[in-house]
Amino acid sequence: VQLQASGGGLVQAGGSLRLSCAASGRTFSNYGIGWFRQAPEKEREFVGAISRGGGRTDYLDSVKGRFTISRENAKNTAYLQMNSLKPEDTAVYYCAADQAPRTAVLSRSSVAYGYWGQGTQVTVSS
């Protein structure tokens, strides 16, 4: 699966952004999608994940209620809607697809994901 993340940018605190993750190469609906982020000098961090059909999601506690992950399998695209953004959300955001197709478990571990997009920068100013 090839993934391309887009939609990042500079936004003021309290603002919103929607990131997209466009997939190609394999059957998108066979893969759960995870979103991760990495801030400068910090380790990559799980943000959220969505199951193959979109019926299950999981979120990092600090983004619950502010971020929403969705997907449109017909468009081979997943989304990360980010509202009420805070300066601490500043990071490069990555989307990733499961290591193997038809994986049932939503994982918070980066090693469970075998395919990664290139990342998109999100900067939140105070």
N, C-alpha and C positions, 0 to 999 in steps of 0.2 A: 504494500500500500504506500503510495506517495501522498504526502500531506503538505499542504501549504497554508500557513496561518497568515491572516491579514486583519487589518482594522485597528491596529494600535495607533497611538498618537499622544499628544499632550492635552491634558484636560485639567481644569481646576478642581480642587477638592469639592466633593458633593456632586460632581458631574457624572456622566455616563459614557460608556463606550460599549460597542458590540464587536467582539472578535469573531471571525469566521475561520473555519478549518475546512478547506476544500480537499477532497480525497479523489484519487484516481488509481487505477491499476488493478484493483481487486474488488470483490463485492463488498461495498461499504457496510451494508447492513449485517454482515457477519462479524463485525468488529466493534467491541466497546471502545469508547473514546475517553481519554483522560486529558485534563488540562493541568499543566504545571507552570510554575514561574520561578525565576531566579533573579534575585536582586544582587547588586554588586557586592562581592566579597561574602556572599551567602550561598548555602547549598540550595540545590533545586528543591522546590517545595510543591507538594500536591495541592491543587486548588479544588478540583472536583472531577467527577467522572459520570458517564452516562452509559447505560446498557445498550445492547445492540438495537433493541426495538424502541428505546427511549422511555420505557416504563419505569426504570429505576435510576435514581441519581444519588450521588454522595458528595458531600462538600466539606471542605476544611471549616472548622468551627468559626474562624474569624471572618469568613465570607458568607456564611449562612444568612439568608434574608436579604442579602445585597446582590449576590451573583446567582445567575440562573443558567444552567446548561440545557441546551435542547439540540435536536438534530432533525434534519429532513433527509431521510434516506433516498427519496426520489431525486434529490438534488446532490446527493453525495457530499453533504455539508453538515458540519456541526457548528454550534454557536456557543459563545460565552457572553452573556449579557451582564454587564457590570454596572451597577448603580451605586449611588452614594459613595463614590470612590474616595479613598483616603490617600495621603502621601505614602503611607506604608504599603500601599498596593503597587507602588512603582517597581517595575521589574520587566524582564523579558518574559513573555508568555509563550508557552509551547503547547501544541496539541500533539497527542500521541495515540496510536492504535494498539490494541492488544497484541501481544506476542503471537498468539495463535487465534485462528478464527473460532467462532462459536464458544468463546470462553464465557462461563456463566457468572463468574465472580467479578464484582467491581473491586479493583485493587487500588490502594493508595501508594503502592510501591512502584518506583520508576522501572524497576527491573522486569515488571510484568508487561511492560509495553515494548514492542519490538520495532515500531515505526514512529518516526518523529518528524514533525515539521521544522522549519528553519527558525521559528521564533519571531515574535513581533513585539516591539518596544512599547510599553505603556508607561507614561510619566504623568504623575499627578502632582500638581503644584499646590502649595498651601496658600 
